[in-house]
Amino acid sequence: MHPLLATRGRVTLYLLAWLPFGALLAYLLVMTGGLDWLPAAAISLPLALFYALLCLGPWYMCRVLPLAPSQVPKLLGNHLAAAIVAALIWIVLAKGLALAMGRSYFPRFDSRFSAQLPLLFGLGVLLYLLSVALHYLLLSVETSREAETRAQEARTLARESELKALKAQINPHFLFNCLNSIAALATVDGARAREMCIKLSEFLRNTLKLGEQPSISLGEELALARAYLDVEKVRFGKRLQIEFDADPLCDGCRVPSLLLQPLIENAVKHGIVGLIEGGTICLQARCGNGRLHVMIQNDFDPEAPAAAKHGLGLQNVRDRLRSLHENRARIDTAVSDRHFRVDLELPCGAHV
């Protein structure tokens, strides 16, 4: 279907756009044919509206005969023939209207109007060819828009594939850390190791339920972080201190699921583990002006050797934010004295 025929509003606007041409045609008939204004307007307006409908025809021919340098002679021949046929139909209708008007309202109008038929024929051919050019332009815009839509869909699919790969990377990374923690604890305190296994199973149950969702509320994300730290608290005891300072207004902000999890794991693995006396993990969340700010800070031993694969979780979070928000989100790190700090800033998103 022609796009202009898709809605009644479009059809109305299209026909209204032809009314100035009807007025111009009446002016030409008055100036070149010596007709009076009333009969000239009476025949020009219905002729303009009828030809407006005829000029929708090139849409279908233009779709069948796309522009191509090798097809120019064929295109010209087909469209010129169609223009001649449309102009002939137009002047036949004009002749019929002139006869009816001459018999009913304007005596001898037919004889005076017949002299203007060559003018109408020429205008009809030109208008039809102009319509052809405009339809090719419209098709070009539509093709460009469709190509842009397909490219956007391809980018979206690529981004979703990348996010799935990054998310799949979190699970083995997390499980590896947890199993290491249980193995380390089992050799020194079996009862605490069992307690840790129970807490870990509860945490994994919640993680699997929420981790399947593309995004969760910050409140749910913080609850997962607390549950994970409860597991690690069994292992480290008083060596692990936890400070949470999250604005309740931020709980409804949507964030990618398991976004903070790798950062909390890093704080334990690369911070608390290396401190004999233990340390503190601080998490702070603030929101305002549609932005969410999260800070995670942990104590660490600057003289401790770097752990293998250090920075995997941090890079994972950075890649996920880049894929989801491009330049609208950022992640910064800072080291000062015996503290390692990560600052996240991202759109707050919809509230749940």
C-alpha positions as CSV (number, residue, x, y, z in Angstrom):
1,M,0.0,0.0,0.0
2,H,1.1,3.5,-0.7
3,P,2.3,5.1,2.5
4,L,0.1,8.2,1.9
5,L,-2.9,5.9,1.9
6,A,-2.1,4.3,5.3
7,T,-4.2,6.7,7.3
8,R,-7.1,9.0,6.6
9,G,-5.1,11.9,8.0
10,R,-2.3,11.5,5.4
11,V,-4.8,11.2,2.6
12,T,-6.5,14.4,3.8
13,L,-3.2,16.4,4.0
14,Y,-2.1,15.1,0.6
15,L,-5.3,16.3,-1.1
16,L,-5.2,19.6,0.7
17,A,-1.7,20.1,-0.6
18,W,-3.1,19.9,-4.2
19,L,-5.6,22.7,-3.6
20,P,-3.0,25.5,-4.3
21,F,-2.3,23.7,-7.7
22,G,-6.1,23.8,-8.4
23,A,-6.0,27.6,-7.7
24,L,-3.0,28.0,-10.0
25,L,-4.7,26.0,-12.7
26,A,-7.8,28.3,-12.5
27,Y,-5.5,31.3,-12.7
28,L,-3.9,29.9,-15.9
29,L,-7.3,29.2,-17.5
30,V,-8.4,32.7,-16.7
31,M,-5.2,34.4,-18.0
32,T,-4.6,32.2,-21.1
33,G,-8.1,31.1,-22.1
34,G,-10.1,34.2,-21.1
35,L,-12.4,32.2,-18.9
36,D,-14.3,33.7,-16.0
37,W,-13.1,33.0,-12.5
38,L,-16.2,31.1,-11.3
39,P,-16.3,28.4,-14.1
40,A,-12.4,28.2,-14.1
41,A,-12.4,27.5,-10.3
42,A,-15.4,25.1,-10.6
43,I,-13.5,22.9,-13.1
44,S,-10.0,23.3,-11.8
45,L,-10.5,22.1,-8.2
46,P,-12.0,18.7,-9.0
47,L,-9.5,18.2,-11.8
48,A,-6.6,18.9,-9.4
49,L,-8.0,16.5,-6.8
50,F,-8.5,13.8,-9.4
51,Y,-5.0,14.2,-10.8
52,A,-3.7,14.0,-7.2
53,L,-5.0,10.5,-7.0
54,L,-3.6,9.6,-10.5
55,C,-0.1,10.8,-9.3
56,L,-0.1,8.2,-6.6
57,G,0.3,5.5,-9.3
58,P,4.1,6.1,-9.8
59,W,4.7,4.6,-6.4
60,Y,4.0,1.1,-7.6
61,M,5.9,1.5,-10.9
62,C,8.9,3.0,-9.0
63,R,9.0,0.0,-6.7
64,V,9.0,-2.4,-9.6
65,L,11.5,-0.4,-11.6
66,P,14.2,0.8,-9.2
67,L,16.7,3.4,-10.3
68,A,19.8,1.9,-12.0
69,P,22.2,3.5,-14.5
70,S,21.8,0.6,-16.9
71,Q,18.0,0.9,-16.9
72,V,17.7,4.7,-17.6
73,P,16.3,4.3,-21.2
74,K,13.8,1.7,-20.0
75,L,12.8,3.8,-17.0
76,L,12.3,6.9,-19.2
77,G,10.2,5.0,-21.7
78,N,8.0,3.4,-19.2
79,H,7.4,6.5,-17.1
80,L,6.9,8.7,-20.1
81,A,4.3,6.3,-21.5
82,A,2.5,6.2,-18.1
83,A,2.6,10.1,-18.0
84,I,1.0,10.3,-21.4
85,V,-1.7,7.9,-20.5
86,A,-2.4,9.7,-17.2
87,A,-2.6,13.1,-19.0
88,L,-4.9,11.7,-21.6
89,I,-7.2,10.3,-18.9
90,W,-7.1,13.7,-17.3
91,I,-8.1,15.7,-20.3
92,V,-10.9,13.2,-21.1
93,L,-12.3,13.8,-17.6
94,A,-11.8,17.6,-18.1
95,K,-13.7,17.4,-21.4
96,G,-16.6,15.5,-19.8
97,L,-16.8,18.1,-16.9
98,A,-16.7,21.0,-19.4
99,L,-19.6,19.4,-21.4
100,A,-21.7,18.9,-18.2
101,M,-21.0,22.4,-17.0
102,G,-21.8,23.9,-20.3
103,R,-25.2,22.2,-20.5
104,S,-26.1,23.0,-16.8
105,Y,-24.6,26.2,-15.6
106,F,-22.2,28.0,-18.0
107,P,-23.5,28.2,-21.6
108,R,-20.8,27.7,-24.3
109,F,-18.3,26.9,-21.7
110,D,-17.3,23.7,-23.5
111,S,-16.2,25.4,-26.7
112,R,-14.1,28.0,-24.8
113,F,-12.6,25.4,-22.6
114,S,-11.6,23.0,-25.4
115,A,-8.9,25.4,-26.5
116,Q,-7.1,24.8,-23.1
117,L,-6.9,21.0,-23.5
118,P,-3.3,21.0,-25.0
119,L,-2.2,23.1,-22.0
120,L,-3.8,20.6,-19.6
121,F,-2.1,17.7,-21.4
122,G,1.3,19.3,-21.1
123,L,0.7,20.1,-17.4
124,G,-0.5,16.6,-16.8
125,V,2.7,15.0,-18.3
126,L,5.0,17.4,-16.4
127,L,3.1,16.8,-13.1
128,Y,3.2,13.0,-13.5
129,L,7.0,13.0,-14.2
130,L,7.5,15.3,-11.2
131,S,5.5,12.8,-9.2
132,V,7.8,10.0,-10.4
133,A,10.9,11.9,-9.3
134,L,9.3,12.6,-5.9
135,H,8.4,8.9,-5.5
136,Y,12.0,7.8,-6.3
137,L,13.2,10.3,-3.6
138,L,10.6,8.9,-1.1
139,L,11.7,5.3,-1.9
140,S,15.4,6.3,-1.4
141,V,14.6,7.8,2.0
142,E,12.6,4.6,2.9
143,T,15.4,2.3,1.8
144,S,17.9,4.4,3.7
145,R,15.7,4.2,6.8
146,E,15.3,0.4,6.5
147,A,19.0,0.0,6.1
148,E,19.6,2.1,9.2
149,T,17.0,0.0,11.1
150,R,18.7,-3.3,10.0
151,A,22.1,-1.9,11.1
152,Q,20.7,-0.9,14.4
153,E,19.1,-4.3,14.9
154,A,22.4,-5.9,14.0
155,R,24.2,-3.7,16.6
156,T,21.6,-4.6,19.2
157,L,22.0,-8.3,18.6
158,A,25.8,-8.0,18.7
159,R,25.6,-6.1,22.0
160,E,23.2,-8.6,23.5
161,S,25.5,-11.5,22.5
162,E,28.5,-9.6,24.1
163,L,26.5,-9.1,27.3
164,K,25.5,-12.7,27.4
165,A,29.2,-13.7,27.0
166,L,30.3,-11.3,29.7
167,K,27.5,-12.4,32.1
168,A,28.4,-16.1,31.5
169,Q,32.0,-15.2,32.5
170,I,30.8,-14.0,36.0
171,N,29.5,-17.4,37.1
172,P,32.6,-19.5,36.9
173,H,34.7,-16.6,38.3
174,F,32.4,-16.4,41.3
175,L,32.2,-20.1,41.9
176,F,35.9,-20.5,41.7
177,N,36.3,-17.9,44.4
178,C,33.7,-19.4,46.6
179,L,35.0,-23.0,46.3
180,N,38.5,-21.7,47.2
181,S,37.0,-20.1,50.3
182,I,35.3,-23.3,51.4
183,A,38.4,-25.4,50.7
184,A,40.5,-23.1,52.8
185,L,38.1,-23.1,55.7
186,A,37.3,-26.9,55.6
187,T,40.9,-27.7,56.7
188,V,40.8,-25.6,59.8
189,D,37.1,-25.5,60.9
190,G,34.7,-28.1,59.6
191,A,31.7,-26.6,61.4
192,R,32.2,-23.2,59.9
193,A,32.8,-24.8,56.5
194,R,29.4,-26.4,56.8
195,E,27.8,-23.1,57.8
196,M,29.5,-21.5,54.8
197,C,28.1,-24.2,52.5
198,I,24.6,-23.5,53.8
199,K,24.8,-19.8,53.3
200,L,26.5,-20.3,49.9
201,S,23.6,-22.5,48.7
202,E,21.1,-19.9,49.8
203,F,23.1,-17.2,48.0
204,L,23.4,-19.3,44.8
205,R,19.7,-19.9,44.8
206,N,19.0,-16.1,44.8
207,T,21.8,-15.5,42.3
208,L,20.4,-18.0,39.8
209,K,16.9,-16.5,40.2
210,L,18.0,-12.9,39.7
211,G,20.9,-13.5,37.5
212,E,18.7,-14.6,34.6
213,Q,17.1,-11.2,34.4
214,P,18.8,-8.5,32.3
215,S,18.4,-5.9,35.0
216,I,17.3,-5.8,38.7
217,S,16.7,-3.1,41.2
218,L,19.7,-1.8,43.1
219,G,18.0,-3.0,46.3
220,E,18.1,-6.6,45.0
221,E,21.7,-6.1,43.8
222,L,22.7,-4.9,47.3
223,A,20.9,-7.8,48.9
224,L,23.0,-10.2,46.8
225,A,26.1,-8.4,47.8
226,R,25.2,-8.6,51.5
227,A,24.5,-12.3,51.1
228,Y,27.8,-12.9,49.5
229,L,29.6,-11.0,52.2
230,D,27.7,-13.0,54.8
231,V,29.2,-16.1,53.3
232,E,32.7,-14.6,53.4
233,K,32.0,-13.4,57.0
234,V,31.8,-17.0,58.1
235,R,35.3,-17.6,56.7
236,F,37.0,-14.4,57.9
237,G,35.1,-13.7,61.1
238,K,36.2,-10.4,62.7
239,R,38.9,-10.0,60.0
240,L,36.1,-8.8,57.6
241,Q,34.2,-5.6,58.5
242,I,31.4,-4.4,56.3
243,E,30.0,-0.9,56.0
244,F,26.9,-0.3,53.8
245,D,25.6,3.3,53.3
246,A,23.0,3.2,50.6
247,D,20.4,5.9,50.1
248,P,16.9,4.2,50.3
249,L,15.8,6.4,47.4
250,C,18.3,4.5,45.1
251,D,16.8,1.1,45.8
252,G,14.4,1.3,42.8
253,C,17.1,2.2,40.3
254,R,17.6,-0.5,37.7
255,V,21.1,-1.9,37.2
256,P,22.5,-4.8,35.2
257,S,22.1,-8.0,37.3
258,L,25.3,-9.1,39.1
259,L,27.0,-5.8,38.3
260,L,28.5,-5.2,41.7
261,Q,29.2,-8.9,42.4
262,P,32.6,-9.0,40.7
263,L,33.7,-5.8,42.4
264,I,32.7,-7.2,45.9
265,E,34.6,-10.4,45.1
266,N,37.7,-8.4,44.1
267,A,37.5,-6.5,47.3
268,V,37.7,-9.8,49.2
269,K,40.1,-11.6,47.1
270,H,42.6,-8.8,46.4
271,G,42.1,-6.9,49.6
272,I,40.9,-8.7,52.7
273,V,42.7,-12.0,51.9
274,G,46.1,-10.4,51.9
275,L,45.6,-8.7,55.3
276,I,46.6,-10.6,58.4
277,E,44.7,-8.3,60.7
278,G,41.8,-8.0,58.2
279,G,40.1,-4.9,56.8
280,T,36.9,-3.2,55.9
281,I,34.8,-3.2,52.8
282,C,32.7,0.0,52.3
283,L,29.9,0.4,49.9
284,Q,28.1,3.7,49.3
285,A,25.2,4.4,46.9
286,R,23.7,7.8,46.0
287,C,21.4,8.9,43.3
288,G,20.3,12.3,41.8
289,N,19.4,13.9,38.5
290,G,18.7,10.5,36.9
291,R,22.2,9.2,37.8
292,L,23.3,6.5,40.2
293,H,26.7,6.8,42.0
294,V,28.2,3.7,43.7
295,M,31.5,3.6,45.5
296,I,33.2,0.4,46.7
297,Q,36.3,0.7,48.8
298,N,38.4,-1.9,50.5
299,D,41.6,-2.1,52.5
300,F,44.5,-3.9,51.0
301,D,48.2,-4.6,51.5
302,P,50.2,-2.6,48.9
303,E,53.2,-4.9,49.4
304,A,51.3,-8.1,48.7
305,P,52.1,-9.8,45.3
306,A,49.4,-9.3,42.7
307,A,47.0,-12.3,42.4
308,A,46.8,-14.2,39.1
309,K,44.2,-12.8,36.6
310,H,43.9,-9.6,38.7
311,G,41.3,-7.3,37.3
312,L,39.1,-9.8,35.5
313,G,36.0,-8.7,37.5
314,L,36.7,-5.1,37.0
315,Q,37.2,-5.4,33.3
316,N,34.0,-7.4,33.1
317,V,32.0,-4.6,34.7
318,R,33.7,-2.0,32.5
319,D,32.8,-4.0,29.3
320,R,29.2,-4.5,30.4
321,L,28.7,-0.8,31.2
322,R,30.2,0.1,27.8
323,S,28.0,-2.3,25.9
324,L,24.8,-1.1,27.7
325,H,25.3,2.6,28.1
326,E,28.3,3.5,25.9
327,N,29.6,6.9,27.0
328,R,26.7,7.5,29.5
329,A,28.4,5.4,32.2
330,R,31.8,5.3,33.6
331,I,33.9,3.3,36.1
332,D,37.0,4.8,37.8
333,T,39.6,3.3,40.2
334,A,41.8,5.0,42.7
335,V,44.5,3.8,45.1
336,S,45.4,5.8,48.2
337,D,47.7,4.6,50.9
338,R,46.1,1.3,51.9
339,H,42.7,1.7,50.2
340,F,41.5,0.6,46.8
341,R,38.4,2.4,45.6
342,V,36.1,1.8,42.6
343,D,33.6,4.5,41.6
344,L,30.6,3.7,39.3
345,E,28.4,6.2,37.6
346,L,25.5,5.1,35.4
347,P,21.9,6.1,34.4
348,C,19.6,5.4,37.2
349,G,17.0,3.8,34.8
350,A,13.4,3.1,35.5
351,H,12.2,2.5,39.0
352,V,10.5,-0.7,40.0
